[in-house]
Amino acid sequence: MKPFLKKLQPPVIGYQKYEVILMRLGLALLLYFNLPIFEKFPEQPEPNGFAALFGIDFTWASNAELMGVLKTILVPVLGVYVLGFVPWLTLPYMFVLSLAVGTLKNSQGAISHVYQIITLILMVQCGWAIYLAIRKAIGKPHHFKSGWNSHGMEVFVSQSAIASIYLTTAITKVIRSEGAWLWDLRKIGVDLEKTWSQNYYNKLVQEAPGWAVAIKDLVTAQPIMAIVIFGAGLLAEFAGPLALYGRKLALVVGVLLIILHLGAIHVMKLTFEQNIWCLVIFFVNVPFWVHAFMHRSALKSAAMRREVAKNS
């Protein structure tokens, strides 16, 4: 049993310092530009999340003057976080702000997933940073397994948080529908027509690319195709944890999930821009692949020059 479980353990991935810094920068910008200053939520009529579990009052996040000050302070905090200094201090500040605005908004009676992925990533990073700080403070620093380091673990816990969101979403769909989620998709054409009509009459213009119109018309005219198309999205969600098993798998899973979200945005009119950006930052990891491509091209050019010099 142990050899089998050992094979299931994600491999060690050596993340470079520049990769982690750019990931932090991406997350910092995402937090800052998605942190609103509310003025319309003075109460929590239907407590959700931490407000429901622990009875925490987050209505202070609706104080525009206070939030303005806190967001101003956030700027240097993000700078320090990106550089990797005192994460045990910067991350709790970032996490609490994201948690507060997200929980307050979701405690108004309607649930939004805008802040969920950002807050969860900050929460796991915060937990990891505090754990390391405590171990260091008591004189028992964490000993990493062979090949692992703090940079790799920071990325790993962030990717794990993202993967857990998609896996939980997929499992919830199956459980809530008692296994009938895919079969019930045959009726989605009616829901899409309602959503598209509502969107049109709100703006008096149909904002959708041609491919989205084609998919909507296809699943409406051929309900069985909804199972094929949206079923592929469900498989992509189940595949989320595979991103932990290597850079190439993370890239593939990230791209598939981004395609899923683009379809949701344009076909189902569901917005998940924050999820897309988190996938780009932590799964697709564009800077690494650009660097790898340039390095490979440089090596090929050098090899070709050597070959030409040898034959001349």
Buried (B, 14 or more C-beta within 10 A) or exposed (E): EEEEEEEEEBEBBEBEEEBBBBBBBBBBBBBBEBBEBBEEBEEBEEBBBBBBEEEBEBBEBBBEEEBEEBBEEBEEBBEBBBEBEEBBBBBBBBBBBBBBBBBBBBBBEEEEBBBBBBBBBBBBBBBBBBEBBEEEEEEEEEEEEEEBBBBBBBBBBBBBBBBBBBBEBBEEBBEEEEEEBBEEBBEBBEEBEEBBEEBEEEEEEEEBEEEBBEBBEBBBEEBEBBBEBBBEBBEBBBBBBBBBBEBEBBBBBBBBBBBBBBBBBBBBBEBBEBBBBBBBBBBBBEBBEEBEEEEEEEEEEEEEEEEEEEEE
